[in-house]
Amino acid sequence: MSATSSIPTGTTSPTVSSTAGTRGSTPTPTTAQDRPGRLRLARRPAFVLALTTVVAMMVGASAPSPFYPVLQAEIGFSPGTMTTIFGVYALTLLATLLVTGSLSDHIGRRPVLATGFVVLAVSMVGFWHADGVATLMVSRAVQGVAAGLLMSTMSAAVVDLEPRNRPGLAATLNSVTPLFGLAAGALVAGVALDATTHALPIVFASLTVLYVALAVGVLALPETSPRHEGWRRSLRPRVGIPVAARPAFRRSAPALFAGWATGGLYLSLGAPIVGQLLGGRTHLEQGAVVAVLTGVGALSSFLGRRRSPREITLYGTTMLALGTILTLVALHAESLVGFLLAAVVAGSGFGTSFLGIMRSITPTVGPEQRGELFSSVFVVSYLAFGLPAVAAGFAAPHLGLERTATTYGLAVVVLSGAAALARAFTTRD
């Protein structure tokens, strides 16, 4: 929640795909859509555009969060309903990933990306005109479908278009850019809410225009996954992990779950904790928790990019556990400054644990299996992100916000510690 030998602009040569972490490059077949005469971006601008799509989608993922308390006061719905709105997004995203996660491996990246951004624009129009719980539910569900279509496809496109002389760059930026986008969305929405009474139309109209532009823009990307048979079979709901990726995925899964469970703690309970328990009154203060967690995560990923995947993952899971402990200390001390400083430590772990995972798994498969692999990564991520957060939302009215956050935090500490131990006693790479 960035960075780049490219084919000279204006040529119509086939694109070349490099698997992150390897030094060779394999020509990507020219498809019917990429024949001379059609506008296609050269490799470097195409790579930048692919990264831009990741940032843009994640901005929209976090931008609605600061608006929920405002809409709750205006429309009138319970904390349990707010949790349901959050849960609808996670449920539809996971369902879409299970069905379409590997679709772009069969029909191409461009059509899936273009469709996803059109659907995402529709969801922004829904938020823009939200006047009741039903509209919010539908908008969040449509956004979940769009995110499910886009996530694995965008990550695969970034790897496909990685600069040939920068192996491993795509894995790093696939970790940095989502976190940067999440930070930017929460921060911009919070600033807009504090600065103007027209924040809702300003934020969501702008995002609608952006997503329509990206739906058109991605059609200029070179197609890196030519159409081939089997797309209907790929729609059968399943979580598929390519055989070559399974050892790395098994080593990474505990850290993946722990990291996104931490993200769920901050994104679901961070703003209410700041507003209700720590005295943060402005929307910027309430959004700062998410911005700090994800912004520091993005920066830490970039700074740690030269370390080995094992070193990065060990550091990340350790910092997740330590940062969460410090978060609970600050919560019980009722210190907003301490809470934000703890988010810096947890954010460092959040970003680097995800980077270590992406660096471990990305080099294991070729272009024809990347959509499937990244789909599995995000299924695990959003299960860890969504299920505990939804459970916490339902528990908070009965246990109280402080007790719920403490229970959730202790569970994250156990998960993170277990993930660190699991990685410490597996292979040395």
N, C-alpha and C positions, 0 to 999 in steps of 0.2 A: 505498500500500500504501500548523461549516461555516456555512451561512448562510441575505431572503425577501421587490399587492393581492390578496387572495384572495377567493373566493366565501364568504360567511358560512357558518359551520358549520351543517349541517342542511339546506341547500338541495339541490335535485335538478337544478339547472341544468346544461346540458352544460358540459364542461370547455373551456377555451380553450388552444390550443397556440401558443407563440411560438417562432419560430426564433431561436436565439442569435445576437446580433449585429444583429438587425433590430428595428425599432420597431413594426411592425404586428403584429396578432394575427388568427388565423383560427379561427372556431369549429370545434370538432371535432364531427362528427355524433354524435347520441345513438344508442347501440346498444341492442339488445334487453336486454343485460345491465345497462344504466344507466337503465332506466325507473324512474319514481318508485315508491317503496316498497321499493327495495333499498338497503341501507346502502352509502353511498359517502363517502369522505373528501372534504372541501373541498380546494381547491387547495394551500394552504400545508401542512397536515399530510400531504397526499399527497406533496408534494415532499420533505418531511423523511423520510417512510417510504422513498421511492425511494433517497435518499442513504444511509439506514441499511442497505438491502439491499447496497449496494456495499461499505460498510465491513465488514459481517458476512461477506460471501463472502470478502473478501481476508484477514480474520483467519484464516479456515479454510485459506486457501492457504498461509500462512506458519507457522501453528502446528505442523504436523507436523515441520518441519525440525529444531528442537532435539531432537526425540525420536529421530531416526534413529541418532545415535551410541549412545544408550542401548539402543535395540532391537537394534542391530548387536551390542553386547556380550552382550545377553541371549539373542538368537536364534542369532547366529553366522552372519554372511554377509559376503562380500568387499566391498571398495570398488567393484568393478565392478558388483556386484549393487545397491548403493546408487544408483549412477548409472542403472542400468536402471529402478529404482523412480521416479527423477526423470523419466526419459525417457518412461515409460508415461503419466505425467500430461500431459506436453507433447503426446504423440502423440494421445491420446484427446481432449484439449481441441481441438487443431487439426482433427481429423477431424469432431468435432461442430460446430465453427464452420463448416466448409466445407459441411456438410449443412443445418444449422438456423439459420445466422447471420441470415437474413432472414425466418425463419418468423413472428416476432412482427409483422412488417409486414403479414402476411396473416391470421393468426388472432387477433391481439390480444396485448397485452403480458401481461395477467393470467395466462392459462393457461400461458404459457411460464415465467413467473416462479414460479408455484405448483409446477409440475412440477419445475423446476430445484432448488428448495429441498427438495422431498421427496427427490430423488435425492441431494442434498448431505447431508441428514440420514442417509441410508443409508450413505454413505461414512464419516461420522463414527463410526457404530456399528462399522464394520469396523476403524477405527483403535483404537477403544476396546477391542476384543477381539482385537487382533493377537497371534497366537501363532506365526507363521511367515512365511516369505517370500511364500508364495502369498496369504495374507490381506492382507499389505501391498500386493502388486501389484494385487490386485483392488480394494482400497479406494482406492488412488491412481488407478486407471483409472476407477472410478465417480466419483471427485471430478473428474477431468478432463472427463467427460461433463457433469456438473452445471455446471462452470465454463463449458464451451462453450455450454450452453443459456442461461446467465445473463448472460454478459458484455456482448454487444452489446445485449441486451434491456434490461438495467438502465441502460446508458448512454443508450439511446434514451428510456427512460421519464423519466430525469432531465431531458433536454432538453425533452421534451413538456410536463412539468409546471413548467417554469421560471416564476418570478414574472413577470408581464407588465411590471412596471415595473423589472425588473432584467435587461435583455438582456445576454447574455454570462456571467451568473452560472453557468449550467449547465456551460458549457465549462470554467470555472475549477474548479468542484467535481468535475467528472468527472476532473480531473487530481489534485486534492488528496485526495479520499476513498479511492481505491484505495491510494495510498501510505501514508496514515494507517492504513488497515486492515492492510497488510503490516507496518508498524512495530509496531502493537499486538499482532498475533498472535505475532510472534517474541519480543517483550518479555514478554508474559504467560506464554507457554510456558516461557521461560527462568527466570522468577521462580518459577513453579510447580515446576519440576524441582529448583530449589535449596531450596525451602521445604518440600517434602513428598515422601514416598515413594509417594504415591497420585496423582501428577500426571496420569498417563495417563487414569484414569477421570474425574477432576475436570474436566480440560480438554475431553475429547471428549464426555462426557455433557452438559456445559453447552452445547457447540456443537450437539449433537443436538437438545436442547430448543429452543434459539434458532432453528434452521432450521425445525423443525416449526411454531413460532409464526409465523415469517415466511411460510411456505407458506400459512397461513390468513390472515395479515394482508394480504398483497398482493391478496387477493380483494376488499378494500375500496377499492382504488385505482380512480379513474375510468378507464375504458378510453379510451386516446388513439389507438389504432390499430384502428378498426373492422374486423371480419371482411370480407374480400372474396375474389374468385376468385384462383386461381393458386397456392395454398399447396402443391399437389403438385409443380408445376414448380419451386417454390422449393427443394425438397429435393434437387435435382440438385447434386452437389458442384461448387462453383465459387467463385472469388473475384470478386465483382462490385463494381465501383466506379461509382456513378452518374456520368453524363456531366458534370453540373455540378460534381462534386467532383474530377474528374481532374486539372486543373491544380494545385490546392492539394495534392492527395494526392502528386503527383509531386514537388513542391517539398519536401514534408514527409518522404517515405519515407526518405531517408538519415539524417536526424536520429532518426526513429522507430527505425530499425534500430540505430543507434549507442547510443541511450539504453537500450534493452532488452538489448542485449548487455552493457552495463555492469552492469545489474541482475543478469543471469545470472552474471557474474563474482563478484559479492559473495554472491549467494544460494547459489551452488553451492560456492564455494571459501572464502568468508569465514570460516565457523565452523571448518573444518579448519585454515586458516592460523593463526587465533588460538590454537587449541588445541595444534597440533603445532609451530608455528614461532615463535610470539610469547609463549608462556608463559601464555595465558589458560586457567585451570583450571575456572572455574565456568561453568555453563550460561548465566548472565546475561551474562558477558563474551563468550561465543561468540555469543549472540544479539544482542548490542549492535551488532555490525557492520551487520546487516540493519536493526535499529531506527534506527540513526543515518542510514544511507543513505536509507531511505524516509521517516523522520520529517523530516529536513532537507529532503528533496525536497518533501514536502507543505507545509511552512512556506514554502519559497522560492516555490512556485507561488502561494500565497496572496499573498505580499508583492509578487510581480511581476505581478499580475493587471491592472494599469492600463497596462502597456507594450504596444506593438504586437506582434502575433504574430511579426513578423520580428525585432524587438529581443530578444524573449524567447528565440526559437530560437537566435539567434546567441550570446547569453550562455550558454544551456544547453549547447550543443555545445562551446563553448570551455572551460567549467568541467568538462565530462566528460573532455576530453583532459587538462587540467591536474590534475584530481583523480586520474585514473588514473596519471599520471606520479608524483605524490606518493605514491600507494599503493605503487608499485614501489620507490620510494626507501625508504619506511618498512619494507617487507618485507625488503629487503636489509640495512637497518640493524638489523633485529630489534627494532623499537620498536613496542610495542602502542599507546602514546599517539599516536605519529605516524601509525599505521595508522588509528586512529579519527578523527584530525583530517583525514586525507586523505579519509576517507569523508564528512566534512562538506562538503568542496569538491565531490567527485563527486556527492553527494546533491543539492546545489544545482543541479548541471547536469542530473541525472536528472529532477528534478521540473520544472524550467523548460522543458527541451526538450520534454517531453510536453505541458506546458501550451501552448506555442507551436503545437504540432501540432494540438491539439484546438481552439484558438482559430481556426486557419486553416481547418479543414475543417468544423466544426460548422455554420456559417451557410450552407453551400452547398446543403443539401438540405432537403426538407420531411419531415413525419412519416412519410409512406409509404415513404421510402427510408432512414431513419435506421438501422434494424436492419442493412440490407445494408452501409451505409458503415462502421458501427462494427465489424461482423464483419471487414471487410477490414483495418481498423486493427489488430485484435487478432490476426489471422492473421500479419501481418508482425511484430507485437510478440513473439508467442510462438515464431515461427521464430527470431528474433534471440535470444530469451531461452533457448530450449531447446536448439537444435542445438549452439552452441559449448559450452554447459555440459556436455552429454552427452559431447561429444568430449573435453573437458578431464577428465571423470571417468574415461574409459578411458585417457587418456594418463598421468594422474598415477602409477599404479603402475609405469609403465615409465620415465618421464622424471624422476619425483620431483615432489613438490608445488610446491616453489619454482620449478623450471624451467617447469613447466606454467603456473603463475600468471603468470610473467614473460612467456611467449609469448602467453598470452591477453590480458594487460594491454597489451602492445605492439600487438596487433591492434585492441584497443579504441581506443587512442590514434590509430591511423591512421584508423579508421572515424570517430571523432569529429571529427578535424581535417578530413577530407574533407567531412563533413556541414556543418561550419561554413563552409568555402570555397564549397560548393555553394549554401548559403543566402545568403552574402554577395554572390554574383554573379547572383542571380535577382532577381525583382521587388522593389520597395521597400516593399511592404505587409506 
